[in-house]
Amino acid sequence: MLDVYNYYKQMQEESVILYFKGEITNSLLTSILQMVDDRLEHKSEDVKTKKKVFSVLLECLQNIYNYQQVSEFGSEHLLSAALMIRRTDDAYHIITGNFVENTMVDTLKEKIDRVNSLDADELKEFYKEILVVNEPTPSGGAGLGIIDMARKSGNKILYHFEDSENEYSFYSLEVKVPIK
Amino acid sequence: MENIKLEGTGRTPEISFNSQTGNLVISGRSIPENSIAFYQPLFDWLDEYIKKPSLDTIFEFNLEYFNTSSSKCILDMLRKLELLSERQHNTSVKWYFDEGDEDMEESGNDFKSLINLDIELVMKS
């Protein structure tokens, strides 16, 4: 039998409060948000922290969802994504992983590096600049998600790309929201 | 023209647009993944409304959350009101935020700096 206890212990040690793997469908997105909402309520987290965690999570998941709507994955398992939320003493860590086409990697890196190089005021200006000029993509995303995550969390966004198979890479993203 | 009255859902805000009173209210959560689909009927309504507006127009934003996909739509609605104001109609905007919700306050300020309209930031206590 698979050692579930082992998985449990590891998640406990790493302060994981939620782990999910699978396709992020529309109805699932609603359920995840509802679940996290309840969990934050239960932990009687400060309303500021709660709103920031919720917003960051929302943008992360909608980025994945929107990307899946426009990309043509050859195989079904490439639609599978991972979501992990850790609550350490000083922060919530929202961590996602999903497959992206290799052709996207440089664009994403450039975008996150640019966002990470800006301070709070510059992020505000950058956000407004994109808001005013950018026409939304057909899937509805306006390309503001990453900037918003950086603004709301007040932290640099961590990322990693892992070569996975042929034309795809596994894209991991971590946003750390401080606990007030 | 017909007024718009929509119940809020887990993803979309409650809407009350009244062309007789000129009171337009949007409240709750605006987090649809495809915001254009939700907002298009509201854009259409506003386009009609500004042709024959009420004497005074007050647009109230009382949002708990909105995603980045909605922020573009909010800006577009404000731009329509900007047109109204340019034609010398009384037009005002109230942007509500909870006490201590700096992010929502900041968002109000973002729009304020982008739009030439009287946007009042109102702290809810």
Contacts between the chains, C-beta under 8 A, distances in Angstrom:
chain1	res1	chain2	res2	distance
A	26	B	33	7.0
A	29	B	33	7.1
A	30	B	10	6.1
A	30	B	11	6.9
A	33	B	10	7.7
A	33	B	31	7.9
A	34	B	10	7.1
A	47	B	98	7.1
A	47	B	100	6.9
A	47	B	101	7.3
A	48	B	100	6.0
A	48	B	101	6.8
A	48	B	102	7.2
A	48	B	103	7.9
A	51	B	65	6.9
A	51	B	101	6.5
A	51	B	103	6.6
A	51	B	104	7.9
A	52	B	103	6.9
A	54	B	65	6.6
A	55	B	65	6.4
A	55	B	67	7.7
A	55	B	103	7.2
A	58	B	31	5.8
A	58	B	65	7.4
A	58	B	67	5.6
A	59	B	67	6.5
A	59	B	68	6.2
A	62	B	31	8.0
A	62	B	33	5.0
A	62	B	67	6.3
A	62	B	69	6.9
A	65	B	33	5.6
A	66	B	33	6.3
A	124	B	106	7.5
A	124	B	110	7.0
A	127	B	110	6.9
A	128	B	110	5.8
A	128	B	113	7.0
A	128	B	114	6.0
A	131	B	71	6.1
A	131	B	72	6.4
A	131	B	75	6.0
A	131	B	110	7.6
A	131	B	114	7.3
A	132	B	75	7.4
A	132	B	114	6.4
A	134	B	72	7.5
A	136	B	35	7.7
A	136	B	36	6.3
A	136	B	69	6.9
A	136	B	72	5.6
A	139	B	33	7.8
A	139	B	34	7.0
A	140	B	32	7.7
A	140	B	33	5.9
A	140	B	34	3.8
A	140	B	35	5.7
A	140	B	36	5.9
A	140	B	37	7.6
A	140	B	69	5.0
A	141	B	68	7.5
A	141	B	69	5.9
A	142	B	68	5.7
A	142	B	69	5.8
A	142	B	71	7.1
A	142	B	72	4.6
A	144	B	68	3.7
A	144	B	69	7.9
A	144	B	71	6.6
A	144	B	72	7.7
A	145	B	68	5.2
A	147	B	68	7.9
A	148	B	68	4.9
A	151	B	103	7.8
A	151	B	106	7.9
A	152	B	103	5.8
